[in-house]
């Protein structure tokens, strides 16, 4: 199981019915990076943001607790979410 760590450069915010990650490192608000996040990814972010690290299995278990999905679907979805987080620089292996 590979350990995943969220970077501490972003803060999750709710804007109307949307979830966004806002960079907290930019000094100039005009250069502030904003990443829109689907509801499920935001739910997982909230649950693991205070953890030092976590795994795909951790995320899958959280997803299955909250939503009616099979383990296979949960692992697939969480893998896609983590890949997106890593690709966007908001998480690392």
Number of C-alpha atoms within 10 A of each C-alpha: 7 10 13 17 18 22 14 13 15 17 15 18 15 12 9 6 7 12 19 20 19 17 19 14 12 12 9 7 10 7 9 12 15 15 14 16 19 11 13 16 21 19 15 18 19 13 13 17 16 10 11 10 16 17 18 21 17 16 23 22 16 17 23 15 10 11 11 10 14 12 14 9 14 21 20 13 19 23 17 14 21 21 14 14 19 17 11 11 12 18 18 16 12
